[in-house]
Amino acid sequence: MKDIIVIGGGIAGTSVAARLAPDASVTLLEAEEALAFHASGRSAALYETNYGLSSTVALSKASGEYFREAHGGYLSPRGFLLVARDGERAEFEADAAKIQLDEISPAEARDIMPILDLDQVTHAAYHADAWDIDTDRMIQDFAREVRAHGGEVLTRAKVSGIERLSGGWRVTTPHGTHEARLIVNAAGPWVDEIAKLAGVAPIGFTPLRRSMARIPAPGGHDVSGWPMVFGVGESWYAKPDAGSLIVSPAEEDPQPPMDAWADDMVLAEGLARYEAMVSKPVTRLEANWAGLRTFSPDRHLCIGFDAAERGFFWHAGQGGYGFQTAPAASRHAADLIMGRASEMDAETAAQLSPERFSA
């Protein structure tokens, strides 16, 4: 019997398996043919430490050293730009204050992103402290750490049954059965389904679809130095990606756990919001896709032992913050599991604990 089975091979499951592997025997189970197949493989891949609720910000900031130093570092400069129109001043000020952006003139914003339409953009704010994350290398490095310490990383290993044993669990997959003393539930949109299979009460996570389109570089510009740009209220965003631009309507539409795809009408509406702020129209799409960002009922991440079943550990509800919180979130999870003092402060740990839903 192994010490720990981690269910879910996105960034959440792979990172926590890597943190546990030096001290425990670990098996990581991923249902799909590759790690990071769903939301983790469709991430906007931005490290912006002021983005999210207080516990998310705490985890993101605590992840900074890892991002900058581990394995040669995973960050490259990007920057963050917020733009708004007349009538959006109050919302613009609130967003800029939350993310700690400095207001700049629309002309300065156009210097940063030359396709902005100054007949529309009347407010802008910017800071340079936002970074691209090398997400693929990061998840593969975590997987290598698991294997280097004798752990197993199994793909095409969809969990079809979980049985409680004396002192542990038996998990059924196409690879056969796997036994361990502890289950770590990091199954993304499927976390409540995994809980039900184990006879554990679901918490009530909600998967929310977010669609993306890749468009050619507008006007033939070199977009590589452009920032991530948001409309107020996160009504849309755009970001350079491999010589093109990805644009999202930033929707949050509830979906069942599934391999999500973009909704054409929602995507068109988001592209229209983007087009309203720029001088170059969208003439074609290179690709489109969607991912599910899964949130707990209060939208804080959920990291800790189940309140009623201490052999079941939740590592769930990453929402859109999985990569930028992964180094500190996985360390916090491993510390709790191994009985070590966590580096997170008590208030943040309480905001993350599943026990908040049992009160």
C-alpha positions as a Markdown table, in Angstrom:
| # | Residue | x | y | z |
|---|---|---|---|---|
| 1 | Met | 0.0 | 0.0 | 0.0 |
| 2 | Lys | 1.3 | 3.4 | -1.0 |
| 3 | Asp | 1.2 | 6.4 | 1.3 |
| 4 | Ile | -0.6 | 8.7 | -1.0 |
| 5 | Ile | -2.7 | 8.7 | -4.2 |
| 6 | Val | -3.1 | 12.1 | -5.9 |
| 7 | Ile | -6.1 | 12.2 | -8.3 |
| 8 | Gly | -5.7 | 14.8 | -11.0 |
| 9 | Gly | -2.7 | 15.6 | -13.2 |
| 10 | Gly | -3.2 | 19.3 | -13.7 |
| 11 | Ile | -0.9 | 21.8 | -12.1 |
| 12 | Ala | -2.6 | 21.4 | -8.7 |
| 13 | Gly | -2.1 | 17.6 | -8.5 |
| 14 | Thr | 1.3 | 17.5 | -10.2 |
| 15 | Ser | 2.8 | 20.1 | -8.0 |
| 16 | Val | 1.5 | 18.6 | -4.7 |
| 17 | Ala | 2.6 | 15.2 | -5.8 |
| 18 | Ala | 6.1 | 16.6 | -6.4 |
| 19 | Arg | 6.1 | 18.3 | -2.9 |
| 20 | Leu | 5.1 | 15.0 | -1.3 |
| 21 | Ala | 7.3 | 12.6 | -3.2 |
| 22 | Pro | 10.5 | 13.2 | -1.2 |
| 23 | Asp | 8.8 | 12.2 | 2.0 |
| 24 | Ala | 6.2 | 9.6 | 1.0 |
| 25 | Ser | 5.4 | 7.0 | -1.7 |
| 26 | Val | 3.1 | 8.7 | -4.2 |
| 27 | Thr | 1.0 | 7.7 | -7.2 |
| 28 | Leu | -0.4 | 10.5 | -9.4 |
| 29 | Leu | -3.4 | 9.5 | -11.5 |
| 30 | Glu | -4.5 | 11.5 | -14.5 |
| 31 | Ala | -7.6 | 10.5 | -16.5 |
| 32 | Glu | -6.4 | 11.9 | -19.8 |
| 33 | Glu | -3.5 | 10.9 | -22.1 |
| 34 | Ala | -1.3 | 13.8 | -20.9 |
| 35 | Leu | -0.8 | 15.9 | -17.9 |
| 36 | Ala | -2.4 | 19.4 | -17.9 |
| 37 | Phe | -4.9 | 18.3 | -20.5 |
| 38 | His | -7.8 | 20.5 | -19.3 |
| 39 | Ala | -7.7 | 23.9 | -17.6 |
| 40 | Ser | -4.0 | 23.8 | -16.8 |
| 41 | Gly | -3.2 | 23.3 | -20.5 |
| 42 | Arg | -5.4 | 26.3 | -21.5 |
| 43 | Ser | -4.2 | 28.8 | -19.0 |
| 44 | Ala | -3.4 | 32.5 | -19.8 |
| 45 | Ala | -0.2 | 31.8 | -17.9 |
| 46 | Leu | 0.1 | 35.1 | -16.2 |
| 47 | Tyr | 1.8 | 35.7 | -12.8 |
| 48 | Glu | 0.1 | 38.8 | -11.3 |
| 49 | Thr | 0.4 | 38.8 | -7.6 |
| 50 | Asn | -2.4 | 41.3 | -6.9 |
| 51 | Tyr | -5.1 | 39.3 | -8.8 |
| 52 | Gly | -7.7 | 37.5 | -6.8 |
| 53 | Leu | -9.0 | 37.2 | -3.2 |
| 54 | Ser | -6.8 | 37.8 | -0.2 |
| 55 | Ser | -5.9 | 34.2 | 0.2 |
| 56 | Thr | -5.0 | 33.9 | -3.5 |
| 57 | Val | -2.9 | 37.0 | -3.3 |
| 58 | Ala | -1.1 | 35.6 | -0.2 |
| 59 | Leu | -0.4 | 32.3 | -2.1 |
| 60 | Ser | 0.7 | 34.1 | -5.2 |
| 61 | Lys | 3.2 | 36.3 | -3.3 |
| 62 | Ala | 4.5 | 33.4 | -1.4 |
| 63 | Ser | 5.2 | 31.7 | -4.7 |
| 64 | Gly | 7.5 | 34.4 | -6.0 |
| 65 | Glu | 10.8 | 33.0 | -4.9 |
| 66 | Tyr | 10.0 | 29.7 | -6.5 |
| 67 | Phe | 9.0 | 31.3 | -9.8 |
| 68 | Arg | 12.2 | 33.4 | -9.9 |
| 69 | Glu | 14.7 | 30.8 | -8.7 |
| 70 | Ala | 13.6 | 27.2 | -9.1 |
| 71 | His | 15.1 | 25.3 | -12.1 |
| 72 | Gly | 16.5 | 28.6 | -13.4 |
| 73 | Gly | 13.2 | 30.5 | -13.0 |
| 74 | Tyr | 9.9 | 30.3 | -14.9 |
| 75 | Leu | 9.1 | 34.0 | -15.5 |
| 76 | Ser | 9.5 | 36.4 | -18.4 |
| 77 | Pro | 8.4 | 40.1 | -18.5 |
| 78 | Arg | 4.9 | 40.9 | -19.7 |
| 79 | Gly | 3.3 | 43.9 | -17.9 |
| 80 | Phe | -0.4 | 44.6 | -17.2 |
| 81 | Leu | -2.5 | 47.3 | -18.9 |
| 82 | Leu | -6.1 | 48.3 | -17.9 |
| 83 | Val | -8.1 | 50.4 | -20.3 |
| 84 | Ala | -11.6 | 52.0 | -20.0 |
| 85 | Arg | -14.0 | 54.3 | -21.8 |
| 86 | Asp | -16.0 | 57.4 | -20.8 |
| 87 | Gly | -18.6 | 56.3 | -18.2 |
| 88 | Glu | -16.4 | 53.6 | -16.8 |
| 89 | Arg | -14.3 | 55.9 | -14.5 |
| 90 | Ala | -15.5 | 54.5 | -11.1 |
| 91 | Glu | -15.0 | 50.9 | -12.2 |
| 92 | Phe | -11.6 | 51.8 | -13.7 |
| 93 | Glu | -10.4 | 53.3 | -10.4 |
| 94 | Ala | -11.6 | 50.3 | -8.4 |
| 95 | Asp | -9.8 | 47.9 | -10.7 |
| 96 | Ala | -6.6 | 49.9 | -10.8 |
| 97 | Ala | -6.5 | 50.2 | -7.0 |
| 98 | Lys | -7.1 | 46.5 | -6.5 |
| 99 | Ile | -4.3 | 45.4 | -8.8 |
| 100 | Gln | -2.1 | 48.4 | -7.8 |
| 101 | Leu | -1.7 | 49.9 | -11.2 |
| 102 | Asp | -0.4 | 53.4 | -11.9 |
| 103 | Glu | -2.6 | 55.6 | -14.0 |
| 104 | Ile | -1.1 | 56.7 | -17.3 |
| 105 | Ser | -2.4 | 58.8 | -20.2 |
| 106 | Pro | -4.2 | 57.1 | -23.1 |
| 107 | Ala | -1.3 | 58.3 | -25.3 |
| 108 | Glu | 1.2 | 56.5 | -23.1 |
| 109 | Ala | -1.0 | 53.4 | -23.2 |
| 110 | Arg | -1.0 | 53.6 | -27.0 |
| 111 | Asp | 2.8 | 53.8 | -26.9 |
| 112 | Ile | 2.7 | 50.4 | -25.1 |
| 113 | Met | 0.0 | 48.9 | -27.3 |
| 114 | Pro | -0.1 | 50.8 | -30.6 |
| 115 | Ile | -3.5 | 49.5 | -31.8 |
| 116 | Leu | -5.5 | 51.2 | -29.0 |
| 117 | Asp | -8.2 | 53.5 | -30.3 |
| 118 | Leu | -7.9 | 56.9 | -28.5 |
| 119 | Asp | -11.3 | 57.9 | -29.6 |
| 120 | Gln | -12.5 | 55.1 | -27.2 |
| 121 | Val | -9.8 | 54.7 | -24.6 |
| 122 | Thr | -10.1 | 57.6 | -22.2 |
| 123 | His | -8.5 | 56.0 | -19.1 |
| 124 | Ala | -5.5 | 53.7 | -18.7 |
| 125 | Ala | -3.4 | 52.2 | -16.0 |
| 126 | Tyr | -0.3 | 50.1 | -16.1 |
| 127 | His | 2.5 | 48.3 | -14.2 |
| 128 | Ala | 5.4 | 46.2 | -15.3 |
| 129 | Asp | 5.1 | 43.7 | -12.4 |
| 130 | Ala | 3.2 | 41.0 | -14.3 |
| 131 | Trp | 5.0 | 38.1 | -15.9 |
| 132 | Asp | 4.5 | 35.2 | -18.3 |
| 133 | Ile | 4.9 | 31.7 | -16.8 |
| 134 | Asp | 6.6 | 28.9 | -18.6 |
| 135 | Thr | 3.7 | 26.6 | -17.7 |
| 136 | Asp | 4.7 | 23.6 | -19.8 |
| 137 | Arg | 8.2 | 23.4 | -18.4 |
| 138 | Met | 6.9 | 24.0 | -14.9 |
| 139 | Ile | 4.5 | 21.1 | -14.9 |
| 140 | Gln | 7.0 | 18.8 | -16.6 |
| 141 | Asp | 9.6 | 19.7 | -13.9 |
| 142 | Phe | 7.1 | 18.8 | -11.2 |
| 143 | Ala | 6.4 | 15.5 | -12.9 |
| 144 | Arg | 10.1 | 14.8 | -13.1 |
| 145 | Glu | 10.5 | 15.5 | -9.4 |
| 146 | Val | 7.7 | 12.9 | -8.6 |
| 147 | Arg | 9.5 | 10.2 | -10.7 |
| 148 | Ala | 13.0 | 11.2 | -9.4 |
| 149 | His | 11.8 | 10.3 | -5.9 |
| 150 | Gly | 10.3 | 7.0 | -6.9 |
| 151 | Gly | 6.7 | 8.1 | -7.4 |
| 152 | Glu | 4.5 | 7.0 | -10.2 |
| 153 | Val | 2.9 | 9.3 | -12.8 |
| 154 | Leu | 0.1 | 7.5 | -14.6 |
| 155 | Thr | -1.9 | 8.9 | -17.5 |
| 156 | Arg | -5.1 | 7.3 | -19.1 |
| 157 | Ala | -5.9 | 6.4 | -15.5 |
| 158 | Lys | -9.5 | 7.6 | -15.0 |
| 159 | Val | -10.8 | 6.8 | -11.6 |
| 160 | Ser | -14.0 | 4.6 | -11.8 |
| 161 | Gly | -14.3 | 3.5 | -8.2 |
| 162 | Ile | -13.0 | 4.2 | -4.7 |
| 163 | Glu | -13.4 | 1.8 | -1.9 |
| 164 | Arg | -12.7 | 2.5 | 1.8 |
| 165 | Leu | -10.3 | -0.1 | 3.4 |
| 166 | Ser | -9.1 | -0.5 | 6.9 |
| 167 | Gly | -6.4 | 2.1 | 7.1 |
| 168 | Gly | -6.7 | 3.3 | 3.5 |
| 169 | Trp | -8.3 | 3.3 | 0.1 |
| 170 | Arg | -8.6 | 1.2 | -3.0 |
| 171 | Val | -8.9 | 3.2 | -6.2 |
| 172 | Thr | -9.9 | 1.5 | -9.5 |
| 173 | Thr | -8.6 | 2.7 | -12.9 |
| 174 | Pro | -8.0 | 1.1 | -16.3 |
| 175 | His | -4.5 | 0.3 | -14.9 |
| 176 | Gly | -6.0 | -1.8 | -12.2 |
| 177 | Thr | -6.4 | -1.0 | -8.6 |
| 178 | His | -4.1 | 1.2 | -6.5 |
| 179 | Glu | -4.1 | 1.3 | -2.7 |
| 180 | Ala | -2.9 | 4.1 | -0.4 |
| 181 | Arg | -3.5 | 5.5 | 3.1 |
| 182 | Leu | -4.5 | 8.9 | 1.9 |
| 183 | Ile | -6.3 | 10.3 | -1.2 |
| 184 | Val | -5.4 | 13.9 | -2.3 |
| 185 | Asn | -8.4 | 15.1 | -4.4 |
| 186 | Ala | -6.9 | 17.5 | -7.1 |
| 187 | Ala | -9.3 | 16.5 | -9.9 |
| 188 | Gly | -10.2 | 20.1 | -11.0 |
| 189 | Pro | -13.9 | 20.2 | -12.2 |
| 190 | Trp | -14.4 | 16.6 | -11.1 |
| 191 | Val | -13.4 | 17.1 | -7.4 |
| 192 | Asp | -17.0 | 16.7 | -6.1 |
| 193 | Glu | -17.5 | 13.6 | -8.3 |
| 194 | Ile | -14.3 | 12.1 | -6.9 |
| 195 | Ala | -15.6 | 12.9 | -3.4 |
| 196 | Lys | -18.9 | 11.1 | -4.1 |
| 197 | Leu | -17.0 | 8.0 | -5.3 |
| 198 | Ala | -15.2 | 8.0 | -2.0 |
| 199 | Gly | -18.4 | 8.4 | 0.0 |
| 200 | Val | -17.2 | 11.9 | 1.1 |
| 201 | Ala | -19.7 | 14.7 | 1.1 |
| 202 | Pro | -19.2 | 17.1 | -1.8 |
| 203 | Ile | -18.4 | 20.7 | -1.0 |
| 204 | Gly | -20.3 | 22.3 | -4.0 |
| 205 | Phe | -17.6 | 23.4 | -6.5 |
| 206 | Thr | -18.7 | 25.1 | -9.6 |
| 207 | Pro | -16.9 | 24.7 | -12.9 |
| 208 | Leu | -17.1 | 28.0 | -15.0 |
| 209 | Arg | -16.3 | 28.1 | -18.7 |
| 210 | Arg | -13.9 | 30.6 | -20.1 |
| 211 | Ser | -13.4 | 30.9 | -23.9 |
| 212 | Met | -10.4 | 32.0 | -25.8 |
| 213 | Ala | -9.6 | 32.9 | -29.4 |
| 214 | Arg | -6.2 | 33.2 | -31.1 |
| 215 | Ile | -6.1 | 35.9 | -33.8 |
| 216 | Pro | -3.3 | 37.0 | -36.1 |
| 217 | Ala | -1.1 | 39.8 | -34.9 |
| 218 | Pro | -3.2 | 42.9 | -35.5 |
| 219 | Gly | -2.0 | 45.0 | -38.4 |
| 220 | Gly | 1.1 | 42.8 | -38.7 |
| 221 | His | 2.6 | 44.3 | -35.5 |
| 222 | Asp | 5.2 | 42.5 | -33.5 |
| 223 | Val | 3.1 | 41.9 | -30.4 |
| 224 | Ser | 5.8 | 40.1 | -28.4 |
| 225 | Gly | 6.4 | 43.1 | -26.2 |
| 226 | Trp | 2.8 | 44.0 | -25.6 |
| 227 | Pro | 1.3 | 43.6 | -22.1 |
| 228 | Met | -1.6 | 41.7 | -20.9 |
| 229 | Val | -4.5 | 44.1 | -21.4 |
| 230 | Phe | -7.9 | 44.0 | -19.6 |
| 231 | Gly | -11.1 | 45.8 | -20.0 |
| 232 | Val | -12.7 | 47.1 | -16.8 |
| 233 | Gly | -14.6 | 44.6 | -14.7 |
| 234 | Glu | -12.6 | 41.9 | -16.5 |
| 235 | Ser | -15.1 | 42.2 | -19.4 |
| 236 | Trp | -12.4 | 41.0 | -21.9 |
| 237 | Tyr | -8.7 | 40.5 | -22.0 |
| 238 | Ala | -6.0 | 40.0 | -24.6 |
| 239 | Lys | -2.4 | 38.7 | -24.4 |
| 240 | Pro | 0.4 | 38.0 | -26.8 |
| 241 | Asp | 0.9 | 34.3 | -27.5 |
| 242 | Ala | 3.5 | 32.9 | -29.9 |
| 243 | Gly | 3.4 | 35.8 | -32.4 |
| 244 | Ser | -0.4 | 36.0 | -32.3 |
| 245 | Leu | -2.9 | 37.5 | -29.8 |
| 246 | Ile | -5.2 | 35.6 | -27.6 |
| 247 | Val | -8.5 | 37.3 | -26.8 |
| 248 | Ser | -11.0 | 36.2 | -24.2 |
| 249 | Pro | -14.5 | 37.4 | -23.4 |
| 250 | Ala | -13.6 | 36.4 | -19.8 |
| 251 | Glu | -17.0 | 34.8 | -19.2 |
| 252 | Glu | -17.9 | 32.7 | -16.2 |
| 253 | Asp | -20.7 | 30.4 | -17.5 |
| 254 | Pro | -21.5 | 27.4 | -15.3 |
| 255 | Gln | -20.8 | 24.0 | -17.0 |
| 256 | Pro | -20.8 | 20.4 | -15.9 |
| 257 | Pro | -17.4 | 18.8 | -15.6 |
| 258 | Met | -16.4 | 18.1 | -19.2 |
| 259 | Asp | -13.8 | 18.8 | -21.9 |
| 260 | Ala | -15.1 | 22.3 | -22.6 |
| 261 | Trp | -15.3 | 24.1 | -25.9 |
| 262 | Ala | -15.8 | 27.8 | -26.8 |
| 263 | Asp | -19.4 | 29.1 | -27.2 |
| 264 | Asp | -19.4 | 30.9 | -30.6 |
| 265 | Met | -21.9 | 33.6 | -29.5 |
| 266 | Val | -20.1 | 34.3 | -26.3 |
| 267 | Leu | -16.7 | 34.4 | -28.1 |
| 268 | Ala | -18.2 | 36.8 | -30.7 |
| 269 | Glu | -19.5 | 39.1 | -28.0 |
| 270 | Gly | -16.1 | 39.2 | -26.3 |
| 271 | Leu | -14.3 | 39.9 | -29.5 |
| 272 | Ala | -16.7 | 42.8 | -30.1 |
| 273 | Arg | -15.8 | 44.3 | -26.7 |
| 274 | Tyr | -12.1 | 44.0 | -27.6 |
| 275 | Glu | -12.6 | 45.4 | -31.1 |
| 276 | Ala | -14.4 | 48.5 | -29.6 |
| 277 | Met | -11.2 | 49.5 | -27.9 |
| 278 | Val | -8.7 | 49.0 | -30.8 |
| 279 | Ser | -8.2 | 50.3 | -34.3 |
| 280 | Lys | -7.6 | 47.0 | -36.0 |
| 281 | Pro | -10.7 | 44.7 | -36.6 |
| 282 | Val | -10.6 | 41.0 | -36.1 |
| 283 | Thr | -10.7 | 39.5 | -39.6 |
| 284 | Arg | -10.2 | 35.8 | -38.8 |
| 285 | Leu | -9.5 | 33.4 | -36.0 |
| 286 | Glu | -6.5 | 31.0 | -36.0 |
| 287 | Ala | -8.0 | 28.8 | -33.3 |
| 288 | Asn | -10.4 | 28.8 | -30.3 |
| 289 | Trp | -10.8 | 26.8 | -27.2 |
| 290 | Ala | -12.2 | 26.9 | -23.7 |
| 291 | Gly | -11.4 | 25.7 | -20.2 |
| 292 | Leu | -13.2 | 25.3 | -16.9 |
| 293 | Arg | -12.1 | 27.4 | -14.0 |
| 294 | Thr | -13.5 | 25.7 | -10.9 |
| 295 | Phe | -14.4 | 27.6 | -7.8 |
| 296 | Ser | -15.5 | 26.8 | -4.3 |
| 297 | Pro | -18.7 | 28.4 | -2.9 |
| 298 | Asp | -16.7 | 31.3 | -1.5 |
| 299 | Arg | -14.1 | 31.4 | -4.3 |
| 300 | His | -11.2 | 30.8 | -2.0 |
| 301 | Leu | -9.0 | 27.8 | -2.8 |
| 302 | Cys | -9.7 | 24.7 | -0.7 |
| 303 | Ile | -6.6 | 23.0 | 0.7 |
| 304 | Gly | -6.8 | 20.7 | 3.7 |
| 305 | Phe | -8.2 | 17.5 | 5.2 |
| 306 | Asp | -11.9 | 16.8 | 4.9 |
| 307 | Ala | -13.7 | 17.8 | 8.1 |
| 308 | Ala | -15.3 | 14.3 | 8.5 |
| 309 | Glu | -12.9 | 12.0 | 6.6 |
| 310 | Arg | -9.3 | 12.6 | 7.6 |
| 311 | Gly | -8.0 | 10.1 | 5.0 |
| 312 | Phe | -9.3 | 12.4 | 2.3 |
| 313 | Phe | -7.5 | 15.7 | 1.4 |
| 314 | Trp | -8.9 | 18.5 | -0.7 |
| 315 | His | -6.6 | 20.4 | -3.1 |
| 316 | Ala | -9.2 | 22.1 | -5.2 |
| 317 | Gly | -10.9 | 25.2 | -6.3 |
| 318 | Gln | -8.0 | 26.9 | -8.0 |
| 319 | Gly | -10.3 | 28.8 | -10.3 |
| 320 | Gly | -8.1 | 30.8 | -12.7 |
| 321 | Tyr | -5.2 | 31.0 | -10.3 |
| 322 | Gly | -3.8 | 27.4 | -10.4 |
| 323 | Phe | -0.4 | 28.2 | -11.9 |
| 324 | Gln | 0.4 | 31.4 | -10.1 |
| 325 | Thr | -0.4 | 29.9 | -6.7 |
| 326 | Ala | 1.0 | 26.4 | -7.3 |
| 327 | Pro | 4.4 | 26.7 | -5.6 |
| 328 | Ala | 3.0 | 28.0 | -2.3 |
| 329 | Ala | -0.3 | 26.1 | -2.5 |
| 330 | Ser | 1.5 | 22.8 | -3.0 |
| 331 | Arg | 4.0 | 23.5 | -0.3 |
| 332 | His | 1.1 | 24.4 | 2.1 |
| 333 | Ala | -0.7 | 21.1 | 1.2 |
| 334 | Ala | 2.4 | 19.0 | 1.7 |
| 335 | Asp | 3.2 | 20.6 | 5.1 |
| 336 | Leu | -0.3 | 19.9 | 6.3 |
| 337 | Ile | -0.2 | 16.3 | 5.1 |
| 338 | Met | 3.3 | 15.6 | 6.5 |
| 339 | Gly | 2.4 | 17.3 | 9.8 |
| 340 | Arg | 4.8 | 20.2 | 9.4 |
| 341 | Ala | 4.2 | 23.8 | 10.3 |
| 342 | Ser | 2.9 | 25.7 | 7.3 |
| 343 | Glu | 4.6 | 28.8 | 6.1 |
| 344 | Met | 1.2 | 30.4 | 5.5 |
| 345 | Asp | -0.2 | 32.7 | 8.1 |
| 346 | Ala | -3.1 | 31.5 | 10.3 |
| 347 | Glu | -5.7 | 33.7 | 8.7 |
| 348 | Thr | -4.9 | 32.5 | 5.2 |
| 349 | Ala | -4.7 | 28.9 | 6.3 |
| 350 | Ala | -8.2 | 29.2 | 7.8 |
| 351 | Gln | -9.5 | 30.8 | 4.5 |
| 352 | Leu | -8.2 | 27.8 | 2.6 |
| 353 | Ser | -9.3 | 25.1 | 5.0 |
| 354 | Pro | -12.3 | 22.8 | 3.9 |
| 355 | Glu | -13.4 | 23.0 | 7.5 |
| 356 | Arg | -14.9 | 26.4 | 6.8 |
| 357 | Phe | -17.7 | 24.6 | 4.9 |
| 358 | Ser | -18.6 | 22.3 | 7.9 |
| 359 | Ala | -19.3 | 25.1 | 10.4 |
